[in-house]
């Protein structure tokens, strides 16, 4: 049975499509992403990429159109995006297929495929949507920030997908456990960790030993736990410390930066992915203390450059590296533990060097997207 994929955007699904094509399994991948934006997706025959951009492309442009802050419109638009793509794919299903749909995008097509005798997999990259909403609501309340959460229609749609899909694939132990906690049967869940383009990342230099340098890559946001990292760095009593922040700073975080001493904090903004290896290589540690993060691929990029990682338990860290060997896996919402981890690396240069060497070795075991593809193929073979 050939594989058909549905993904409203890019995410990891084009990596999966490449792998399915490599194994001779790919039928089509349907996406709301505009075709002209997909020209760099090598390894997938052009005729197997089916773009249906008529709703999602304008949605991607809503900020430039001055519509980014209209909540009711965004909710309706997001729900409509998923539903219209789903209906479009459903109209084209004539024969049974092994359908893999990004969560929220396959309710109609998935059930039609099942009636045809096919298999439907709901692929979820983040934690169970109720767990996700609940934990982020708690976090926003902690910082006294209004929390919108997911639209009720989107929540109900995903609940129904979880219930009716044959299987749910997830990328990490953290995500897997969030589904178990919500009562989803173990027989329905399959953990298949993502790969990472580690061939692009390698050690290019060494950190400056006359300073202690911390690196952040990704949106500096409440969800990612940025302020806990900033609290830890600010309280660190050491000379010549540096905190490099690569990525967009969320408005909620911007409003709170005036409360911090930002000495040593360098906001670089967005940096091309091809240049990140130089930053990973020249910093002593990479930090990702997310409150909720299905699988932080940036951790694998850091490890590939010999940069030890401090990450929260809610990032997929357990699927990427070992506690106290390539870095530290810490509780969420704990700036003190982050600070203590910084101090261990400062006080024990040999530990730091050992973790860096271990990181380089660990990446050899992780593999890249080929490993992800091989594992997905085994799952398909066992399920068909």
N, C-alpha and C positions, 0 to 999 in steps of 0.2 A: 504494500500500500504506500503510495507516494505521500509526501508531506506538503501540506498547505499551511502557510503562516499568515497571521493578521497582526499588524502592529501599527497603531495610529501614527507613531513617530519612528525614530530610528532605534534608540535604546540599544539593547544587545541583539536585537532580532536579525539584523543584517549579518552579524558575525555568525549567528546560528544558521541563517540561510546559506552562507558560504560553505559552512560545514556540511549541511545537508546536500548541497550540490556536489561537494567533493566526494560524498559517499553514494552519489547517484540516487538520492532520495527526494530531491526538491521538485515539486510540481510548480508552485507559484508562491510569491510573497506579496501580499496586498498591504498597502500603506496609504495613509493620508498625506504623507510627505510628498512635496512636489518633485516631479521627475528630474528637473534640472538641478535639484539639490543632491541628487543621488549619483552624479556622474563619477564620483570617486569610489563608489562601491564596486571594487574589482572582484572578480571571481564568481560573479552571478550573471548568467546570460541576461541580456537586456530584456528579452521577451518574457522572462520569468518574473520580472519586477512590474507589478501592476499598481500604478499610482491613481488614487482617487482623491485629488487635492481640493475639491471645490468648496469644502467647508473648513478643512484644517489649515490650508494655506492662509486664508484671511485671518484665522484665529492666531496663527503665528505672528501676524503683522499687527495685532490689535493694539499693541503699545504705540507703534508708530502712527496708528490711525486715531490715537487719542481715546481709545476705548478700554485701556488696560485696567482702569480702576472702577469700572461699573460692575459690581459684584453679581447682580442678578443676571446680567447679560453674559458674563463669563461662565456662570454655572450652567445656564441654558445652552450656551454654545458648546461647552465641553461635553455635556450629555448628548447633544445633537451630533457632534463629531463622531463619538463612539457608535451611536445608534445607526447613523446613516451609512458608515463604512461597513458595519455588521450586516445591515440589510442588503447592501450592494453585493457583498461576498456570498451571502445566503442565496441570492438570486442566481448565482453562477454555479452553485454546487449541484452537479448532475449525477456524479458517481461518488461512492464512499472514498474518503481520504483520511489521512491522519492529520487532523486539524490542530494546530498549536496557535492559540489566540492570546495576545497580551490581555491581562485581566481588564474587564470593562468593555472589551471589543468583540466578544464572540458569543453572546447569549443566543441570538437568533440563528446564526450560521452553525453554531455548535450543536444545537438541538436538531436542526435540519440534517446535519451530517450524521448524527446518531441514528435518525430514522432511516437514512440510506444504508446503514450498516457500518458507518465509519466510527472512528474514535476521536473524542474531543478532549484536548488538554488545555486547561486554563493556566497560563503562565504568569506568575505573580513575582515581580521583582522586589517589592517592598513587603513589610510585615502585613499580616491580616488587616484589612482596611478598618475594622472596628478597633483593633489594638492600636493601630496607627493613629486614628482619630482621638482615642482616649488619652494616649500618652502625650500627644502634642497639645491637646487641650490643657492637660495638667501643667505642661511646661509653660505655655503662654500665660496661664493664670498665675504661675509663680512670678513671672516678670511683669504682671499687671498689664498684659497686652490682650486686646480683643482677639478672640479666636473664631474664625468663620467655620472651619472644618469642611468636610465634603458635603456636597448637596445630597439631600435625602434620596433623590432618584438614583444617584450614582452609587450610594451605599447599598440600596436595595437591589440594584442591578448586579453588583458584585456578589452580594450574599447569594443570589439565585444562581450565579455562575458557579460559586464554590459548591453549592448543593448539587447541581445538575451535571457538571463536568465529570468525565470518567476519571480524570486525574488532575492534580494541581502540582505543577513543578515550581520549585523555589530555589534560590541560589545559596542559602546559608542556614546554618543551625539556628541562628537567631530568628530568621523568618519562619523556619520549620516549627520551632517551639511556639511562636505566636499563633500559628494555626492550631496546634495541639491544644493550647490554652483556651481556644475558642470552641473546642469540642469537635473539630474536623477529624474524621477517622484516619488513623495512621495508614490504612490500606490505600487511601486516596492520595497521599502525599509522597512526592519524590524529590529529594534534594539533589540538585546538579549544580555545583558551584560554577560561576562564570570563569572564563579565561581572562587574560589580559595581554595586551600587545607588548609583551616584555621585550621583544626583539628591538623595539624602538628605544628601550631604556637600558642603559648600562652606566657603569661608574666612569666618570670623565675626569674627576679631580678629587681632592680631599678637602675637608673643612679646614678653616683657619683655626689653629689651636690656640690663638691668642684671644679668642672670644668663644662664647657658647651661643650656638645658633639653632633656632627653632623654625620649622617651615610649616606653613598652612597652604593647602591647595584645594580650591573649591569655594562655593559660596560661603561667605562669613555670615552665618545665620543663626537664629535661635534653634532651629531644628538640628543644625550641625554642632551645637554646643560651643560656639565660638567664644562666648563671654566667659565660660569656665576656663578655657585655655588662656584667655587674656588675663583673667584674675590670677591664675597660677604664675604667668610670666611676670606680671606687675609685682607680685609678692616675693619674687625670687631675688635673694640678696647676693648678687654676684656682679662683678664689674664686667664690662664689655659683653653684654648680652644683646642678642639681636633676634627679632621675631619678624620673619618675612611672610607677608600675607599676599597670596596670589589668588585672585578671583574677585567677583563682585561682592560688595558689602551690602547686606540687606538693610532697608530703611530703618527697621526696628533697632538694629544694632548701631547704625549711624547715630541715632538719637541718643544713645547711651555712651558713646565714645568720649563725650566731654567730661564724663565722670572718671576717666582713667588718665594716668600718667602714661603717655604714649612714647616716652623716651625709648629709643631702640626698636620701635615698631615701624616697619616699612610696608606701606600699602602699594603693591605693584600693579593692581588691577588685573585685567585679563592678559595672559601670556600664551602664545601659541604652544600647542601640545608638544611640538617638535623641540621646543627649547627647555622643557621642564627638566630634562635629565641633568642639566647643568645646576639647577637649583637643588634637586634631590641630592646630588653628589656632594655639594659644598655646604650642606647643613648637617648638624649633629643628630637631629631627630625630627621626624615628621609626626604631627599631632592630628588626630581625628576623634574627638570625644562626642560623637553624635548621640542625640537622644533617640533617633530612629533613622536607620540607614541600612537598606537591605543587603548591600554588598558593595563596600567601598573599594572600587578597583584602583583608586589612587594609592592604596596601601601596597598593592603589588608593584606599582611603578616605583614607589620609594624603595622597597626591598631590592628591586632589580638594580638600583643604583647604590646599594650598600648603606642605605639610610635606615637606621632602626626606627620602629614605629611605636607610638603610644596611641592606643585606640580603645574606645569603649566596647563593652560587651555587646552593644546593639549596632554593630557595624559589619558583621560577618568576619570579624578578626580571627575567630577560632578556626575558620576554614582557610586561613591564609598563613598564619604563623603561630609559633609556640610561645606561650607566656614565659618571660624571663630568659628566652633564648635569642629571639630576633627583636624583642621589644617587650612592652608591657600592655596587658589587657586589663582595663580598669573599669570600675563601676561608672554609671552615668551620673551626672550632676555632682562631681566631686573634684573641685579645684585643688583641694589639699593633696589628694592622691596624685594628681598631675604634677603638682609642685614637687612632691617627694620623688617622683620618677625623674623629673628634671635633675634634681639634686644627686640622685644615684649616678646619673650619667656624667655629671660634673665632677663628683668626688672620686669616681672610679674610671679613669681613662682606659684602663685595661678592659673593663666590662664593656665600655663603649666600642672599643676596637673589636672585641670578640663578637658583639652583637652585629656589627657591620659586616664582619666576615661571615657570620652565620646567615645573615640576610641574603648575601650573594649565593650561598649554597642552597638556601631554601628555595630560591626562585627556580633553580634547576629541577627541583622536585615538583613544583607547581605545574609546570608546563604552561602552554598558552591556550589559545582558542581551539587548537587541535584536540587537546584533552577534553575540553567541554564538548566538542563535536563527537568524539569517540564515546563519551559517557551518555550523551543523548541518543546516539545510535543504539547502544546497548539497551537503553530504556525502551526505545521504539520496538526493537526486536522482541524484547520480553513481554511487551504489552499488546502486540499485534496478533 
